């Protein structure tokens, strides 16, 4: 770091610290003696709520062209293409 860069950095740091000090003066600290209570897992247990495969059956049933559980879609790749 050059001397010029150090001087520029010093003025920037001074202004940043002054801003942080001003913000800190505005913040209500409240009662800092209170510690947070114990933390518990509040997530629910995993459980299957639907019949396995029911969504797949509904999608296959609604699709216009199918072969068993496979859906027939428009060809988008051209194997003869060189690009």
mmCIF file of the N, C-alpha and C atoms, coordinates in Angstrom:
data_MODEL
# 
_entry.id   MODEL 
# 
loop_
_atom_site.group_PDB 
_atom_site.id 
_atom_site.type_symbol 
_atom_site.label_atom_id 
_atom_site.label_alt_id 
_atom_site.label_comp_id 
_atom_site.label_asym_id 
_atom_site.label_entity_id 
_atom_site.label_seq_id 
_atom_site.pdbx_PDB_ins_code 
_atom_site.Cartn_x 
_atom_site.Cartn_y 
_atom_site.Cartn_z 
_atom_site.occupancy 
_atom_site.B_iso_or_equiv 
_atom_site.pdbx_formal_charge 
_atom_site.auth_seq_id 
_atom_site.auth_comp_id 
_atom_site.auth_asym_id 
_atom_site.auth_atom_id 
_atom_site.pdbx_PDB_model_num 
ATOM 1   N N  . UNK A 1 1  ? 0.866   -1.164  0.000   1.00 0.00 ? 1  UNK A N  1 
ATOM 2   C CA . UNK A 1 1  ? 0.000   0.000   0.000   1.00 0.00 ? 1  UNK A CA 1 
ATOM 3   C C  . UNK A 1 1  ? 0.909   1.223   0.000   1.00 0.00 ? 1  UNK A C  1 
ATOM 4   N N  . UNK A 1 2  ? 0.622   2.135   -0.893  1.00 0.00 ? 2  UNK A N  1 
ATOM 5   C CA . UNK A 1 2  ? 1.424   3.359   -0.962  1.00 0.00 ? 2  UNK A CA 1 
ATOM 6   C C  . UNK A 1 2  ? 0.984   4.330   0.121   1.00 0.00 ? 2  UNK A C  1 
ATOM 7   N N  . UNK A 1 3  ? 1.811   5.363   0.337   1.00 0.00 ? 3  UNK A N  1 
ATOM 8   C CA . UNK A 1 3  ? 1.465   6.374   1.339   1.00 0.00 ? 3  UNK A CA 1 
ATOM 9   C C  . UNK A 1 3  ? 0.166   7.095   0.966   1.00 0.00 ? 3  UNK A C  1 
ATOM 10  N N  . UNK A 1 4  ? -0.022  7.372   -0.322  1.00 0.00 ? 4  UNK A N  1 
ATOM 11  C CA . UNK A 1 4  ? -1.240  8.054   -0.776  1.00 0.00 ? 4  UNK A CA 1 
ATOM 12  C C  . UNK A 1 4  ? -2.467  7.179   -0.519  1.00 0.00 ? 4  UNK A C  1 
ATOM 13  N N  . UNK A 1 5  ? -2.352  5.876   -0.786  1.00 0.00 ? 5  UNK A N  1 
ATOM 14  C CA . UNK A 1 5  ? -3.461  4.959   -0.536  1.00 0.00 ? 5  UNK A CA 1 
ATOM 15  C C  . UNK A 1 5  ? -3.755  4.858   0.962   1.00 0.00 ? 5  UNK A C  1 
ATOM 16  N N  . UNK A 1 6  ? -2.709  4.859   1.773   1.00 0.00 ? 6  UNK A N  1 
ATOM 17  C CA . UNK A 1 6  ? -2.890  4.794   3.222   1.00 0.00 ? 6  UNK A CA 1 
ATOM 18  C C  . UNK A 1 6  ? -3.619  6.036   3.730   1.00 0.00 ? 6  UNK A C  1 
ATOM 19  N N  . UNK A 1 7  ? -3.281  7.212   3.214   1.00 0.00 ? 7  UNK A N  1 
ATOM 20  C CA . UNK A 1 7  ? -3.954  8.452   3.618   1.00 0.00 ? 7  UNK A CA 1 
ATOM 21  C C  . UNK A 1 7  ? -5.426  8.434   3.209   1.00 0.00 ? 7  UNK A C  1 
ATOM 22  N N  . UNK A 1 8  ? -5.715  7.985   1.973   1.00 0.00 ? 8  UNK A N  1 
ATOM 23  C CA . UNK A 1 8  ? -7.099  7.904   1.501   1.00 0.00 ? 8  UNK A CA 1 
ATOM 24  C C  . UNK A 1 8  ? -7.880  6.908   2.349   1.00 0.00 ? 8  UNK A C  1 
ATOM 25  N N  . UNK A 1 9  ? -7.267  5.778   2.662   1.00 0.00 ? 9  UNK A N  1 
ATOM 26  C CA . UNK A 1 9  ? -7.915  4.756   3.482   1.00 0.00 ? 9  UNK A CA 1 
ATOM 27  C C  . UNK A 1 9  ? -8.181  5.281   4.886   1.00 0.00 ? 9  UNK A C  1 
ATOM 28  N N  . UNK A 1 10 ? -7.242  6.058   5.427   1.00 0.00 ? 10 UNK A N  1 
ATOM 29  C CA . UNK A 1 10 ? -7.403  6.613   6.776   1.00 0.00 ? 10 UNK A CA 1 
ATOM 30  C C  . UNK A 1 10 ? -8.617  7.526   6.846   1.00 0.00 ? 10 UNK A C  1 
ATOM 31  N N  . UNK A 1 11 ? -8.809  8.377   5.837   1.00 0.00 ? 11 UNK A N  1 
ATOM 32  C CA . UNK A 1 11 ? -9.970  9.281   5.861   1.00 0.00 ? 11 UNK A CA 1 
ATOM 33  C C  . UNK A 1 11 ? -11.273 8.507   5.682   1.00 0.00 ? 11 UNK A C  1 
ATOM 34  N N  . UNK A 1 12 ? -11.248 7.454   4.877   1.00 0.00 ? 12 UNK A N  1 
ATOM 35  C CA . UNK A 1 12 ? -12.442 6.641   4.690   1.00 0.00 ? 12 UNK A CA 1 
ATOM 36  C C  . UNK A 1 12 ? -12.794 5.901   5.970   1.00 0.00 ? 12 UNK A C  1 
ATOM 37  N N  . UNK A 1 13 ? -11.801 5.341   6.630   1.00 0.00 ? 13 UNK A N  1 
ATOM 38  C CA . UNK A 1 13 ? -12.041 4.615   7.876   1.00 0.00 ? 13 UNK A CA 1 
ATOM 39  C C  . UNK A 1 13 ? -12.598 5.556   8.933   1.00 0.00 ? 13 UNK A C  1 
ATOM 40  N N  . UNK A 1 14 ? -12.047 6.758   9.016   1.00 0.00 ? 14 UNK A N  1 
ATOM 41  C CA . UNK A 1 14 ? -12.539 7.727   10.000  1.00 0.00 ? 14 UNK A CA 1 
ATOM 42  C C  . UNK A 1 14 ? -14.017 8.045   9.770   1.00 0.00 ? 14 UNK A C  1 
ATOM 43  N N  . UNK A 1 15 ? -14.419 8.242   8.514   1.00 0.00 ? 15 UNK A N  1 
ATOM 44  C CA . UNK A 1 15 ? -15.822 8.563   8.235   1.00 0.00 ? 15 UNK A CA 1 
ATOM 45  C C  . UNK A 1 15 ? -16.732 7.351   8.487   1.00 0.00 ? 15 UNK A C  1 
ATOM 46  N N  . UNK A 1 16 ? -16.245 6.160   8.185   1.00 0.00 ? 16 UNK A N  1 
ATOM 47  C CA . UNK A 1 16 ? -17.033 4.952   8.438   1.00 0.00 ? 16 UNK A CA 1 
ATOM 48  C C  . UNK A 1 16 ? -17.242 4.765   9.940   1.00 0.00 ? 16 UNK A C  1 
ATOM 49  N N  . UNK A 1 17 ? -16.183 4.931   10.719  1.00 0.00 ? 17 UNK A N  1 
ATOM 50  C CA . UNK A 1 17 ? -16.294 4.775   12.167  1.00 0.00 ? 17 UNK A CA 1 
ATOM 51  C C  . UNK A 1 17 ? -17.208 5.837   12.779  1.00 0.00 ? 17 UNK A C  1 
ATOM 52  N N  . UNK A 1 18 ? -17.166 7.049   12.244  1.00 0.00 ? 18 UNK A N  1 
ATOM 53  C CA . UNK A 1 18 ? -18.054 8.107   12.737  1.00 0.00 ? 18 UNK A CA 1 
ATOM 54  C C  . UNK A 1 18 ? -19.510 7.752   12.454  1.00 0.00 ? 18 UNK A C  1 
ATOM 55  N N  . UNK A 1 19 ? -19.788 7.197   11.267  1.00 0.00 ? 19 UNK A N  1 
ATOM 56  C CA . UNK A 1 19 ? -21.149 6.801   10.917  1.00 0.00 ? 19 UNK A CA 1 
ATOM 57  C C  . UNK A 1 19 ? -21.637 5.674   11.822  1.00 0.00 ? 19 UNK A C  1 
ATOM 58  N N  . UNK A 1 20 ? -20.782 4.663   12.040  1.00 0.00 ? 20 UNK A N  1 
ATOM 59  C CA . UNK A 1 20 ? -21.151 3.542   12.893  1.00 0.00 ? 20 UNK A CA 1 
ATOM 60  C C  . UNK A 1 20 ? -21.413 4.024   14.313  1.00 0.00 ? 20 UNK A C  1 
ATOM 61  N N  . UNK A 1 21 ? -20.617 4.954   14.777  1.00 0.00 ? 21 UNK A N  1 
ATOM 62  C CA . UNK A 1 21 ? -20.804 5.505   16.118  1.00 0.00 ? 21 UNK A CA 1 
ATOM 63  C C  . UNK A 1 21 ? -22.147 6.240   16.221  1.00 0.00 ? 21 UNK A C  1 
ATOM 64  N N  . UNK A 1 22 ? -22.512 6.996   15.178  1.00 0.00 ? 22 UNK A N  1 
ATOM 65  C CA . UNK A 1 22 ? -23.791 7.715   15.178  1.00 0.00 ? 22 UNK A CA 1 
ATOM 66  C C  . UNK A 1 22 ? -24.960 6.731   15.178  1.00 0.00 ? 22 UNK A C  1 
ATOM 67  N N  . UNK A 1 23 ? -24.877 5.671   14.386  1.00 0.00 ? 23 UNK A N  1 
ATOM 68  C CA . UNK A 1 23 ? -25.938 4.663   14.342  1.00 0.00 ? 23 UNK A CA 1 
ATOM 69  C C  . UNK A 1 23 ? -26.022 3.940   15.677  1.00 0.00 ? 23 UNK A C  1 
ATOM 70  N N  . UNK A 1 24 ? -24.883 3.608   16.253  1.00 0.00 ? 24 UNK A N  1 
ATOM 71  C CA . UNK A 1 24 ? -24.846 2.917   17.531  1.00 0.00 ? 24 UNK A CA 1 
ATOM 72  C C  . UNK A 1 24 ? -25.516 3.741   18.628  1.00 0.00 ? 24 UNK A C  1 
ATOM 73  N N  . UNK A 1 25 ? -25.385 5.058   18.558  1.00 0.00 ? 25 UNK A N  1 
ATOM 74  C CA . UNK A 1 25 ? -26.004 5.921   19.566  1.00 0.00 ? 25 UNK A CA 1 
ATOM 75  C C  . UNK A 1 25 ? -27.526 5.892   19.451  1.00 0.00 ? 25 UNK A C  1 
ATOM 76  N N  . UNK A 1 26 ? -28.061 5.628   18.266  1.00 0.00 ? 26 UNK A N  1 
ATOM 77  C CA . UNK A 1 26 ? -29.505 5.618   18.050  1.00 0.00 ? 26 UNK A CA 1 
ATOM 78  C C  . UNK A 1 26 ? -30.159 4.288   18.427  1.00 0.00 ? 26 UNK A C  1 
ATOM 79  N N  . UNK A 1 27 ? -29.391 3.221   18.469  1.00 0.00 ? 27 UNK A N  1 
ATOM 80  C CA . UNK A 1 27 ? -29.937 1.891   18.707  1.00 0.00 ? 27 UNK A CA 1 
ATOM 81  C C  . UNK A 1 27 ? -30.233 1.717   20.190  1.00 0.00 ? 27 UNK A C  1 
ATOM 82  N N  . UNK A 1 28 ? -31.463 1.250   20.483  1.00 0.00 ? 28 UNK A N  1 
ATOM 83  C CA . UNK A 1 28 ? -31.864 0.981   21.862  1.00 0.00 ? 28 UNK A CA 1 
ATOM 84  C C  . UNK A 1 28 ? -31.294 -0.369  22.264  1.00 0.00 ? 28 UNK A C  1 
ATOM 85  N N  . UNK A 1 29 ? -30.430 -0.367  23.224  1.00 0.00 ? 29 UNK A N  1 
ATOM 86  C CA . UNK A 1 29 ? -29.776 -1.609  23.643  1.00 0.00 ? 29 UNK A CA 1 
ATOM 87  C C  . UNK A 1 29 ? -30.705 -2.499  24.456  1.00 0.00 ? 29 UNK A C  1 
ATOM 88  N N  . UNK A 1 30 ? -31.684 -1.921  25.126  1.00 0.00 ? 30 UNK A N  1 
ATOM 89  C CA . UNK A 1 30 ? -32.597 -2.714  25.937  1.00 0.00 ? 30 UNK A CA 1 
ATOM 90  C C  . UNK A 1 30 ? -31.864 -3.393  27.073  1.00 0.00 ? 30 UNK A C  1 
ATOM 91  N N  . UNK A 1 31 ? -32.436 -4.455  27.567  1.00 0.00 ? 31 UNK A N  1 
ATOM 92  C CA . UNK A 1 31 ? -31.825 -5.213  28.657  1.00 0.00 ? 31 UNK A CA 1 
ATOM 93  C C  . UNK A 1 31 ? -30.962 -6.314  28.045  1.00 0.00 ? 31 UNK A C  1 
ATOM 94  N N  . UNK A 1 32 ? -29.643 -6.100  28.064  1.00 0.00 ? 32 UNK A N  1 
ATOM 95  C CA . UNK A 1 32 ? -28.729 -7.063  27.453  1.00 0.00 ? 32 UNK A CA 1 
ATOM 96  C C  . UNK A 1 32 ? -28.406 -8.232  28.382  1.00 0.00 ? 32 UNK A C  1 
ATOM 97  N N  . UNK A 1 33 ? -28.937 -8.207  29.590  1.00 0.00 ? 33 UNK A N  1 
ATOM 98  C CA . UNK A 1 33 ? -28.628 -9.280  30.528  1.00 0.00 ? 33 UNK A CA 1 
ATOM 99  C C  . UNK A 1 33 ? -29.460 -10.535 30.258  1.00 0.00 ? 33 UNK A C  1 
ATOM 100 N N  . UNK A 1 34 ? -30.519 -10.412 29.482  1.00 0.00 ? 34 UNK A N  1 
ATOM 101 C CA . UNK A 1 34 ? -31.370 -11.561 29.184  1.00 0.00 ? 34 UNK A CA 1 
ATOM 102 C C  . UNK A 1 34 ? -30.718 -12.425 28.104  1.00 0.00 ? 34 UNK A C  1 
ATOM 103 N N  . UNK A 1 35 ? -30.604 -13.687 28.391  1.00 0.00 ? 35 UNK A N  1 
ATOM 104 C CA . UNK A 1 35 ? -30.065 -14.625 27.410  1.00 0.00 ? 35 UNK A CA 1 
ATOM 105 C C  . UNK A 1 35 ? -31.239 -15.344 26.751  1.00 0.00 ? 35 UNK A C  1 
ATOM 106 N N  . UNK A 1 36 ? -31.082 -15.761 25.498  1.00 0.00 ? 36 UNK A N  1 
ATOM 107 C CA . UNK A 1 36 ? -32.175 -16.492 24.848  1.00 0.00 ? 36 UNK A CA 1 
ATOM 108 C C  . UNK A 1 36 ? -32.402 -17.824 25.539  1.00 0.00 ? 36 UNK A C  1 
ATOM 109 N N  . UNK A 1 37 ? -33.638 -18.275 25.509  1.00 0.00 ? 37 UNK A N  1 
ATOM 110 C CA . UNK A 1 37 ? -33.997 -19.551 26.129  1.00 0.00 ? 37 UNK A CA 1 
ATOM 111 C C  . UNK A 1 37 ? -33.531 -20.718 25.292  1.00 0.00 ? 37 UNK A C  1 
ATOM 112 N N  . UNK A 1 38 ? -33.839 -21.916 25.725  1.00 0.00 ? 38 UNK A N  1 
ATOM 113 C CA . UNK A 1 38 ? -33.428 -23.103 24.976  1.00 0.00 ? 38 UNK A CA 1 
ATOM 114 C C  . UNK A 1 38 ? -34.129 -23.149 23.612  1.00 0.00 ? 38 UNK A C  1 
ATOM 115 N N  . UNK A 1 39 ? -33.461 -23.747 22.672  1.00 0.00 ? 39 UNK A N  1 
ATOM 116 C CA . UNK A 1 39 ? -33.988 -23.836 21.310  1.00 0.00 ? 39 UNK A CA 1 
ATOM 117 C C  . UNK A 1 39 ? -34.435 -25.274 21.069  1.00 0.00 ? 39 UNK A C  1 
ATOM 118 N N  . UNK A 1 40 ? -35.635 -25.422 20.547  1.00 0.00 ? 40 UNK A N  1 
ATOM 119 C CA . UNK A 1 40 ? -36.193 -26.745 20.256  1.00 0.00 ? 40 UNK A CA 1 
ATOM 120 C C  . UNK A 1 40 ? -36.473 -26.865 18.768  1.00 0.00 ? 40 UNK A C  1 
ATOM 121 N N  . UNK A 1 41 ? -36.455 -28.087 18.278  1.00 0.00 ? 41 UNK A N  1 
ATOM 122 C CA . UNK A 1 41 ? -36.795 -28.350 16.892  1.00 0.00 ? 41 UNK A CA 1 
ATOM 123 C C  . UNK A 1 41 ? -38.301 -28.173 16.726  1.00 0.00 ? 41 UNK A C  1 
ATOM 124 N N  . UNK A 1 42 ? -38.710 -27.244 15.874  1.00 0.00 ? 42 UNK A N  1 
ATOM 125 C CA . UNK A 1 42 ? -40.132 -26.960 15.699  1.00 0.00 ? 42 UNK A CA 1 
ATOM 126 C C  . UNK A 1 42 ? -40.674 -27.522 14.380  1.00 0.00 ? 42 UNK A C  1 
ATOM 127 N N  . UNK A 1 43 ? -39.873 -28.327 13.696  1.00 0.00 ? 43 UNK A N  1 
ATOM 128 C CA . UNK A 1 43 ? -40.319 -28.899 12.434  1.00 0.00 ? 43 UNK A CA 1 
ATOM 129 C C  . UNK A 1 43 ? -41.173 -30.133 12.694  1.00 0.00 ? 43 UNK A C  1 
ATOM 130 N N  . UNK A 1 44 ? -42.108 -30.379 11.808  1.00 0.00 ? 44 UNK A N  1 
ATOM 131 C CA . UNK A 1 44 ? -42.966 -31.546 11.945  1.00 0.00 ? 44 UNK A CA 1 
ATOM 132 C C  . UNK A 1 44 ? -42.223 -32.784 11.460  1.00 0.00 ? 44 UNK A C  1 
ATOM 133 N N  . UNK A 1 45 ? -42.690 -33.927 11.877  1.00 0.00 ? 45 UNK A N  1 
ATOM 134 C CA . UNK A 1 45 ? -42.134 -35.194 11.412  1.00 0.00 ? 45 UNK A CA 1 
ATOM 135 C C  . UNK A 1 45 ? -42.544 -35.407 9.957   1.00 0.00 ? 45 UNK A C  1 
ATOM 136 N N  . UNK A 1 46 ? -41.665 -35.997 9.176   1.00 0.00 ? 46 UNK A N  1 
ATOM 137 C CA . UNK A 1 46 ? -42.009 -36.315 7.791   1.00 0.00 ? 46 UNK A CA 1 
ATOM 138 C C  . UNK A 1 46 ? -43.020 -37.446 7.776   1.00 0.00 ? 46 UNK A C  1 
ATOM 139 N N  . UNK A 1 47 ? -44.041 -37.280 6.959   1.00 0.00 ? 47 UNK A N  1 
ATOM 140 C CA . UNK A 1 47 ? -45.055 -38.320 6.828   1.00 0.00 ? 47 UNK A CA 1 
ATOM 141 C C  . UNK A 1 47 ? -45.622 -38.271 5.414   1.00 0.00 ? 47 UNK A C  1 
ATOM 142 N N  . UNK A 1 48 ? -45.913 -39.427 4.857   1.00 0.00 ? 48 UNK A N  1 
ATOM 143 C CA . UNK A 1 48 ? -46.529 -39.506 3.537   1.00 0.00 ? 48 UNK A CA 1 
ATOM 144 C C  . UNK A 1 48 ? -47.998 -39.153 3.702   1.00 0.00 ? 48 UNK A C  1 
ATOM 145 N N  . UNK A 1 49 ? -48.434 -38.125 2.971   1.00 0.00 ? 49 UNK A N  1 
ATOM 146 C CA . UNK A 1 49 ? -49.822 -37.672 3.112   1.00 0.00 ? 49 UNK A CA 1 
ATOM 147 C C  . UNK A 1 49 ? -50.667 -37.992 1.887   1.00 0.00 ? 49 UNK A C  1 
ATOM 148 N N  . UNK A 1 50 ? -50.076 -38.664 0.905   1.00 0.00 ? 50 UNK A N  1 
ATOM 149 C CA . UNK A 1 50 ? -50.843 -39.035 -0.279  1.00 0.00 ? 50 UNK A CA 1 
ATOM 150 C C  . UNK A 1 50 ? -50.482 -40.464 -0.671  1.00 0.00 ? 50 UNK A C  1 
ATOM 151 N N  . UNK A 1 51 ? -51.298 -41.028 -1.517  1.00 0.00 ? 51 UNK A N  1 
ATOM 152 C CA . UNK A 1 51 ? -51.058 -42.378 -2.031  1.00 0.00 ? 51 UNK A CA 1 
ATOM 153 C C  . UNK A 1 51 ? -49.823 -42.328 -2.946  1.00 0.00 ? 51 UNK A C  1 
ATOM 154 N N  . UNK A 1 52 ? -48.766 -43.107 -2.661  1.00 0.00 ? 52 UNK A N  1 
ATOM 155 C CA . UNK A 1 52 ? -47.583 -43.080 -3.521  1.00 0.00 ? 52 UNK A CA 1 
ATOM 156 C C  . UNK A 1 52 ? -47.942 -43.386 -4.975  1.00 0.00 ? 52 UNK A C  1 
ATOM 157 N N  . UNK A 1 53 ? -47.484 -42.556 -5.877  1.00 0.00 ? 53 UNK A N  1 
ATOM 158 C CA . UNK A 1 53 ? -47.751 -42.738 -7.296  1.00 0.00 ? 53 UNK A CA 1 
ATOM 159 C C  . UNK A 1 53 ? -49.024 -42.091 -7.789  1.00 0.00 ? 53 UNK A C  1 
ATOM 160 N N  . UNK A 1 54 ? -49.821 -41.503 -6.900  1.00 0.00 ? 54 UNK A N  1 
ATOM 161 C CA . UNK A 1 54 ? -51.106 -40.942 -7.331  1.00 0.00 ? 54 UNK A CA 1 
ATOM 162 C C  . UNK A 1 54 ? -50.904 -39.748 -8.268  1.00 0.00 ? 54 UNK A C  1 
ATOM 163 N N  . UNK A 1 55 ? -49.899 -38.922 -8.006  1.00 0.00 ? 55 UNK A N  1 
ATOM 164 C CA . UNK A 1 55 ? -49.656 -37.778 -8.895  1.00 0.00 ? 55 UNK A CA 1 
ATOM 165 C C  . UNK A 1 55 ? -49.224 -38.258 -10.268 1.00 0.00 ? 55 UNK A C  1 
ATOM 166 N N  . UNK A 1 56 ? -48.367 -39.279 -10.301 1.00 0.00 ? 56 UNK A N  1 
ATOM 167 C CA . UNK A 1 56 ? -47.925 -39.834 -11.583 1.00 0.00 ? 56 UNK A CA 1 
ATOM 168 C C  . UNK A 1 56 ? -49.104 -40.395 -12.353 1.00 0.00 ? 56 UNK A C  1 
ATOM 169 N N  . UNK A 1 57 ? -49.965 -41.145 -11.692 1.00 0.00 ? 57 UNK A N  1 
ATOM 170 C CA . UNK A 1 57 ? -51.140 -41.711 -12.374 1.00 0.00 ? 57 UNK A CA 1 
ATOM 171 C C  . UNK A 1 57 ? -52.032 -40.607 -12.932 1.00 0.00 ? 57 UNK A C  1 
ATOM 172 N N  . UNK A 1 58 ? -52.241 -39.542 -12.173 1.00 0.00 ? 58 UNK A N  1 
ATOM 173 C CA . UNK A 1 58 ? -53.085 -38.441 -12.639 1.00 0.00 ? 58 UNK A CA 1 
ATOM 174 C C  . UNK A 1 58 ? -52.485 -37.761 -13.869 1.00 0.00 ? 58 UNK A C  1 
ATOM 175 N N  . UNK A 1 59 ? -51.173 -37.560 -13.864 1.00 0.00 ? 59 UNK A N  1 
ATOM 176 C CA . UNK A 1 59 ? -50.516 -36.907 -15.005 1.00 0.00 ? 59 UNK A CA 1 
ATOM 177 C C  . UNK A 1 59 ? -50.583 -37.803 -16.232 1.00 0.00 ? 59 UNK A C  1 
ATOM 178 N N  . UNK A 1 60 ? -50.262 -39.079 -16.069 1.00 0.00 ? 60 UNK A N  1 
ATOM 179 C CA . UNK A 1 60 ? -50.296 -40.003 -17.207 1.00 0.00 ? 60 UNK A CA 1 
ATOM 180 C C  . UNK A 1 60 ? -51.714 -40.117 -17.753 1.00 0.00 ? 60 UNK A C  1 
ATOM 181 N N  . UNK A 1 61 ? -52.696 -40.179 -16.882 1.00 0.00 ? 61 UNK A N  1 
ATOM 182 C CA . UNK A 1 61 ? -54.097 -40.291 -17.310 1.00 0.00 ? 61 UNK A CA 1 
ATOM 183 C C  . UNK A 1 61 ? -54.520 -39.063 -18.126 1.00 0.00 ? 61 UNK A C  1 
ATOM 184 N N  . UNK A 1 62 ? -54.018 -37.874 -17.761 1.00 0.00 ? 62 UNK A N  1 
ATOM 185 C CA . UNK A 1 62 ? -54.434 -36.641 -18.438 1.00 0.00 ? 62 UNK A CA 1 
ATOM 186 C C  . UNK A 1 62 ? -53.639 -36.365 -19.714 1.00 0.00 ? 62 UNK A C  1 
ATOM 187 N N  . UNK A 1 63 ? -52.521 -37.060 -19.932 1.00 0.00 ? 63 UNK A N  1 
ATOM 188 C CA . UNK A 1 63 ? -51.670 -36.784 -21.086 1.00 0.00 ? 63 UNK A CA 1 
ATOM 189 C C  . UNK A 1 63 ? -52.289 -37.372 -22.343 1.00 0.00 ? 63 UNK A C  1 
ATOM 190 N N  . UNK A 1 64 ? -52.251 -36.631 -23.471 1.00 0.00 ? 64 UNK A N  1 
ATOM 191 C CA . UNK A 1 64 ? -52.933 -37.101 -24.679 1.00 0.00 ? 64 UNK A CA 1 
ATOM 192 C C  . UNK A 1 64 ? -52.316 -38.356 -25.309 1.00 0.00 ? 64 UNK A C  1 
ATOM 193 N N  . UNK A 1 65 ? -50.989 -38.460 -25.366 1.00 0.00 ? 65 UNK A N  1 
ATOM 194 C CA . UNK A 1 65 ? -50.366 -39.633 -25.977 1.00 0.00 ? 65 UNK A CA 1 
ATOM 195 C C  . UNK A 1 65 ? -49.419 -40.267 -24.974 1.00 0.00 ? 65 UNK A C  1 
ATOM 196 N N  . UNK A 1 66 ? -49.605 -41.580 -24.780 1.00 0.00 ? 66 UNK A N  1 
ATOM 197 C CA . UNK A 1 66 ? -48.779 -42.275 -23.787 1.00 0.00 ? 66 UNK A CA 1 
ATOM 198 C C  . UNK A 1 66 ? -48.573 -43.723 -24.203 1.00 0.00 ? 66 UNK A C  1 
ATOM 199 N N  . UNK A 1 67 ? -47.556 -44.325 -23.591 1.00 0.00 ? 67 UNK A N  1 
ATOM 200 C CA . UNK A 1 67 ? -47.273 -45.745 -23.783 1.00 0.00 ? 67 UNK A CA 1 
ATOM 201 C C  . UNK A 1 67 ? -46.940 -46.284 -22.405 1.00 0.00 ? 67 UNK A C  1 
ATOM 202 N N  . UNK A 1 68 ? -47.893 -46.936 -21.763 1.00 0.00 ? 68 UNK A N  1 
ATOM 203 C CA . UNK A 1 68 ? -47.701 -47.379 -20.386 1.00 0.00 ? 68 UNK A CA 1 
ATOM 204 C C  . UNK A 1 68 ? -47.595 -46.157 -19.475 1.00 0.00 ? 68 UNK A C  1 
ATOM 205 N N  . UNK A 1 69 ? -46.525 -46.086 -18.701 1.00 0.00 ? 69 UNK A N  1 
ATOM 206 C CA . UNK A 1 69 ? -46.305 -44.927 -17.834 1.00 0.00 ? 69 UNK A CA 1 
ATOM 207 C C  . UNK A 1 69 ? -45.405 -43.880 -18.486 1.00 0.00 ? 69 UNK A C  1 
ATOM 208 N N  . UNK A 1 70 ? -45.103 -44.038 -19.782 1.00 0.00 ? 70 UNK A N  1 
ATOM 209 C CA . UNK A 1 70 ? -44.260 -43.090 -20.500 1.00 0.00 ? 70 UNK A CA 1 
ATOM 210 C C  . UNK A 1 70 ? -45.122 -42.129 -21.304 1.00 0.00 ? 70 UNK A C  1 
ATOM 211 N N  . UNK A 1 71 ? -44.727 -40.875 -21.350 1.00 0.00 ? 71 UNK A N  1 
ATOM 212 C CA . UNK A 1 71 ? -45.454 -39.856 -22.080 1.00 0.00 ? 71 UNK A CA 1 
ATOM 213 C C  . UNK A 1 71 ? -44.794 -39.619 -23.430 1.00 0.00 ? 71 UNK A C  1 
ATOM 214 N N  . UNK A 1 72 ? -45.588 -39.594 -24.485 1.00 0.00 ? 72 UNK A N  1 
ATOM 215 C CA . UNK A 1 72 ? -45.048 -39.352 -25.813 1.00 0.00 ? 72 UNK A CA 1 
ATOM 216 C C  . UNK A 1 72 ? -45.058 -37.852 -26.066 1.00 0.00 ? 72 UNK A C  1 
ATOM 217 N N  . UNK A 1 73 ? -43.861 -37.308 -26.366 1.00 0.00 ? 73 UNK A N  1 
ATOM 218 C CA . UNK A 1 73 ? -43.730 -35.865 -26.591 1.00 0.00 ? 73 UNK A CA 1 
ATOM 219 C C  . UNK A 1 73 ? -43.123 -35.611 -27.958 1.00 0.00 ? 73 UNK A C  1 
ATOM 220 N N  . UNK A 1 74 ? -43.188 -34.376 -28.392 1.00 0.00 ? 74 UNK A N  1 
ATOM 221 C CA . UNK A 1 74 ? -42.653 -33.975 -29.681 1.00 0.00 ? 74 UNK A CA 1 
ATOM 222 C C  . UNK A 1 74 ? -41.134 -34.130 -29.674 1.00 0.00 ? 74 UNK A C  1 
ATOM 223 N N  . UNK A 1 75 ? -40.584 -34.626 -30.777 1.00 0.00 ? 75 UNK A N  1 
ATOM 224 C CA . UNK A 1 75 ? -39.148 -34.800 -30.920 1.00 0.00 ? 75 UNK A CA 1 
ATOM 225 C C  . UNK A 1 75 ? -38.498 -33.419 -31.035 1.00 0.00 ? 75 UNK A C  1 
ATOM 226 N N  . UNK A 1 76 ? -37.476 -33.180 -30.198 1.00 0.00 ? 76 UNK A N  1 
ATOM 227 C CA . UNK A 1 76 ? -36.838 -31.867 -30.241 1.00 0.00 ? 76 UNK A CA 1 
ATOM 228 C C  . UNK A 1 76 ? -35.373 -31.955 -30.667 1.00 0.00 ? 76 UNK A C  1 
ATOM 229 N N  . UNK A 1 77 ? -34.814 -33.157 -30.694 1.00 0.00 ? 77 UNK A N  1 
ATOM 230 C CA . UNK A 1 77 ? -33.426 -33.346 -31.106 1.00 0.00 ? 77 UNK A CA 1 
ATOM 231 C C  . UNK A 1 77 ? -33.380 -34.022 -32.461 1.00 0.00 ? 77 UNK A C  1 
ATOM 232 N N  . UNK A 1 78 ? -32.467 -33.595 -33.294 1.00 0.00 ? 78 UNK A N  1 
ATOM 233 C CA . UNK A 1 78 ? -32.316 -34.174 -34.605 1.00 0.00 ? 78 UNK A CA 1 
ATOM 234 C C  . UNK A 1 78 ? -30.973 -34.923 -34.632 1.00 0.00 ? 78 UNK A C  1 
ATOM 235 N N  . UNK A 1 79 ? -30.988 -36.265 -34.597 1.00 0.00 ? 79 UNK A N  1 
ATOM 236 C CA . UNK A 1 79 ? -29.730 -37.010 -34.543 1.00 0.00 ? 79 UNK A CA 1 
ATOM 237 C C  . UNK A 1 79 ? -28.901 -36.857 -35.817 1.00 0.00 ? 79 UNK A C  1 
ATOM 238 N N  . UNK A 1 80 ? -29.505 -36.452 -36.944 1.00 0.00 ? 80 UNK A N  1 
ATOM 239 C CA . UNK A 1 80 ? -28.790 -36.290 -38.197 1.00 0.00 ? 80 UNK A CA 1 
ATOM 240 C C  . UNK A 1 80 ? -28.099 -34.934 -38.287 1.00 0.00 ? 80 UNK A C  1 
ATOM 241 N N  . UNK A 1 81 ? -28.370 -34.046 -37.377 1.00 0.00 ? 81 UNK A N  1 
ATOM 242 C CA . UNK A 1 81 ? -27.805 -32.698 -37.419 1.00 0.00 ? 81 UNK A CA 1 
ATOM 243 C C  . UNK A 1 81 ? -26.331 -32.740 -37.046 1.00 0.00 ? 81 UNK A C  1 
ATOM 244 N N  . UNK A 1 82 ? -25.511 -31.955 -37.746 1.00 0.00 ? 82 UNK A N  1 
ATOM 245 C CA . UNK A 1 82 ? -24.074 -31.894 -37.473 1.00 0.00 ? 82 UNK A CA 1 
ATOM 246 C C  . UNK A 1 82 ? -23.699 -30.691 -36.614 1.00 0.00 ? 82 UNK A C  1 
ATOM 247 N N  . UNK A 1 83 ? -24.639 -29.844 -36.274 1.00 0.00 ? 83 UNK A N  1 
ATOM 248 C CA . UNK A 1 83 ? -24.306 -28.663 -35.476 1.00 0.00 ? 83 UNK A CA 1 
ATOM 249 C C  . UNK A 1 83 ? -24.690 -28.812 -34.047 1.00 0.00 ? 83 UNK A C  1 
# 
